[in-house]
């Protein structure tokens, strides 16, 4: 049977594994979505700026 120290080691291992999983999920799903939205917004701002300059002339 497991001793108490082994049980704590197993709990620590599972905790670290789950934290790693959620960090990996965050980095592979949310951050590219965030970067893509920022790039899209930047391109729309440039397009709007060019449109305003054309109307001004």
SULSULCOR-V404665 format. One record per helix or strand of 3 or more residues. SS is the DSSP state (H for helix, E for strand). FROM is the first residue (numbers start at 1). TO is the last residue. Records with the same first field share a line. If there is no record, write none. Layout:
SS=FROM-TO + FROM-TO
This chain:
H=4-56
